[in-house]
Every structure is written in structure tokens, then in C-alpha cells.
């Protein structure tokens, strides 16, 4: 009988040990760890500038009338005296250089974005047509170079058609401006040009970053 009682005690102790073992498993510590990452993002810079001379850096500036600047005045002086005394069939030419300013961090696509002109009732805007050409570096804007496919045309000064894109490259470093592209304007009077009227037109160009 004593032997059986001792056996029961042993079994009871073993049972208690099993219960204790389960209790240890439940109370084990749970470890966790975290990783964090942060990023800083700096926007690039972008600026299109123009010049009616194009040969010296100092000649370039902004001409954005939407921001309060004054539009660049094109020098239509080839051939001499015609621009102030145009007759039916005459054509005049003027160059305008555009480039991405120093500090610009991406290339761009340039397009002619529209034109405005004096009202036809008081000007010759309906009797003057135009074409704009992108010239090769070093070319002179005249009848000989204003050939090929224009980047924009207008049957009148207040119309625009045939728009094509001109690629612009940023400078090699942030301190250097991009390569300039000369736009050659050719304006031609039609056979019904009216005498004595003065007409002003303004063209807009938009550059959009490619990156």
C-alpha cells in the first residue's frame, strides 16, 4: 500500500512539473526591433532665357511677360530699311536666341506656344504671314538660311500652325548655360498690304523639361 501511495506522489510531482513547464513557455519574453529610413528631396532648377544678339552671355535675360518682364524686341533690319517701309511681297528677317540658363539641371523641349498681334481692323496683321526656323550654330538669319521645315508658321500674324519641337540641352555643369539655338523669324507681306499701318506681333515660346 505504501508503495502505491509513493507512486501517486511521484505522479503528482511529475504532473506538477508538466504544469510548471507549460507556465514557463507562456511567459517567455517577446523581442522586437525596428529600422527607419529618411530621404531628403531637392528640386532641380529650370529657366529659359533669350537674346536678340546671342553672341555674349551678358545679352541673355528673361522675357516672360506673364511674370512682368518685357518681351524682347526683334531687330528686323535685313534687308535695311524695308521693315519701316514694307511693300506687298517684301520679306524681313530677325534672329532670336534661346537657351537654358546656368543652373538649369535638365534638358528641355522648346515649342512655339502662340502669337498675338494688333487687331486686324487697325493694323496689317491679316496681311503679314510668318515662318520661324531653327538655325544651325553660326548661321545668319536671312533669306538664304530661312529654308527647310519651319518650327511654326502663320498665314497671318495672329495665327499659328505646323508646330514642331526644338531640343535644348542643359549646360555641362551648373555654372554653365546650355547651348543656344537661334530662331530665325521670316515675316512676309501679302499682295494686299495696306499703306501706312503699323503692326506689332508677340510670339511665345515654352520650354518643358525632359526629365
Secondary structure by P-SEA (a helix, b strand, c coil): caaaaaaaaaaaaaaaaaaaaaaaaaacbbbbbbbbbbbbbbbbbbbbbbbccccccccccccccccccccccccccccccccccccccbbbbbbbbbbbcccccccccccccccccccccccccccccccccccccccccccccccccccccccccccccbbbbbbbbcccccccccbbbbbbbbbbbccccccbbbbbbbbbbbbbbcc
